[in-house]
Amino acid sequence: MWAGVRGRCPNCGGGALFDGWLKVQARCDACDYPLKDIETGDGAATFIMQITGASVGMAAVAYNLAVRPPLWLNLLIWLPLVVLVSGGLMRPGKGLMTALNMLRTRKDS
């Protein structure tokens, strides 16, 4: 699972998992495992949206209750933070979902 989080092939841990930002490679460079057959769907995006929404949303509510900033300041603070947090978590999240799905399909076979 840690190999997927690091963006490495979940099968061998050596080859790159991604071809670009979030596109999974067709095959592993190191072990030739067919990575394109591992389907993750929108699972990673769903979890990342929930994690980001809950954490940034609670921080925004707490900040607004304590400081009461104007709307423009809220937009200036929270919108870029949502983009940064979700963007930063998306690649490790997709790698983790890919690794977990690979483990699940191996046990089913």
N, C-alpha and C positions, 0 to 999 in steps of 0.2 A: 504494500500500500504506500509506503514511503517513497518508493521509486516513482509512482504515479504523481504524488504531491510535488516531487522535485522535477517533474517533466521528463522522466526517463521511462524506458520501456518497462511495463509491469512484469513481463515475463523474465527478462534477464537483468534488468537494472542498468544496462550499459548503454543501449542506443537511445536516441532522442525519440520522445513520444510525439512531439508536435512538429508540424511543418508550417511555420508561421506562428501567429499568436495563439489561435485556438483550434486550428485544423489538425486533426490527428493524421499522422503519416499512414501510408498504405501498408508498409512493412517496416519492421525494425531493421536498422542498419547493422546491428551487431548479431542478432540471432535469427533474423528473417521471419519473425513471428508476424502473422497477418493482423495488424492492428486495426485495419479498416473494418474488420468484421465485428469489432466490439462496439456495440451501440449504446450510447448513453442518453440519447434524447435530450430533453430539456431539464433533466434532473439537477445538474450542477447550477444552472441559471436560477432555477426555482429556489434552491437552498441558499444561494448567495443573496438573492433578493430578500429573502426572509431574514437572514442574518444581518444584512446591511440595514434593512428597514427598521428592524427592532433596535439595533444598537444606536444608529444615528438618530432614529426617531425619538428614542428615550433621552438621548443627550440633548436634542433640540428642545424637547418639552422642558427638561430640567433647566436649561439655559434661559428659555423664555420665561419661566416662572421666577427665576432668580433676578434676571436683568431687565426684562421687557424691552428688547431692542426693536428698532423699526423694521418693517417688512424688508426693505432693501438690504439691510444687514443680514437678516436671516437667509435671504437668497444668496448673498455673497459668501456666507459661511457654509451652509448646509448642502447646497447643490453640488459645489465642487467636491465636498467631502464624500457625498454619496458616490460620485463618479470615481473618485480615487479608491475608496474602500472596495466597491464592487469590482472595479477593474483589477485591483491588486489580488483579490480573492478568486477571480474567475479561472485563471489558469491552473493554480493548485487544486481548485475544486473540481475542475473538469478532469484533471489527471487522477484525482482520488476516485471520482465516479467511474472512470475508465478502468482503473485497477480493481475496484470492487466488482464491477460487472464482469471483468475477466475471471475473477475468482469464482463468482457465482456460476458462470457458464461452464467453467472447468468441473465444478462439482456435479452439475447436472448431467454432464456427458458420461 
